Amino acid sequence: MQRLKYNLLQRRSTQRSLAISRETLEQLKRDISVSRSKAHPNIEDRIIQDIKQKHREWIRSAALDTSQVDPGYRILITDDSVENPLVITSELVRIIRAATRDAPSKESKARRIYDWIEQSIEYGKIDGRKGYIDSQEVLSYRRGICAEMAFLYIAMARSVGLRSNFVSVSKDYRGKKVNHACAVVETERGLVFVDPAYHKYDVKHQKYEIWNDKEIIGMFEKLRGR
């Protein structure tokens, strides 16, 4: 049984309120102006209810829908003492849920996730960091190398119900010997190899190994110095 790590990150309620109030401030001013001109006594109450509803929708958008997670995975809620490269955060859930909202198939979800990473994450190491960074850190820095991009892809794919794993590549699609990594995802037409570092979806690497999570975590802990 493979494992999916889900970190619950606390966010201050004031931060949520500020995010909403900034979005609605101008509309609030316009509505109050209209209420005064039309002598509408309940406009302030309606605006307050609208803001509360947007607040509730914002919170729901950040929650992981566990019913979407493939039954082949388990959800573990751990603190930062556990080193796991496949970290799912509320920010990741919001991003990928928006990107795959109207995707009707596994294939379309898999492609949308690749497209988001292609557009949003650049290739490169983080200065001063020892070992690999995890999926949460890749998302935060908007940067990562091949294995780290694979971590992010796998975490995103699993969060929307796809089966996805880490791939260690020793000979790439050109026949070149490499020490490389990418991800693989299961779609309706079978396994699709996804390589954000090579900028290729459905890449045909020639020699590779698909790792289970125990192997990934062991490698990750070793490189992090744990």
Buried (B, 14 or more C-beta within 10 A) or exposed (E): EBBBBBBEEEEEEEEBEEBBEEEBEEEBEEBBEEBEEEEEEEBEEEBEEBBEEBBEEBEEEBEBEEEEBBEEBEEEEEEEEBBBBBBBBBBBBBBBBEBBEEBEEBBBBBBBBBEBBBEEBEBEEBEEEEEBBBBBBBBEBEBBBBBBBBBBBBBBBBBBBBBBBBBBBEBBBEEEEBEBBBBBBBBEEEBBBBBBBBEBBBBEBEEBEEBEBEBBBEBBBEBBEE
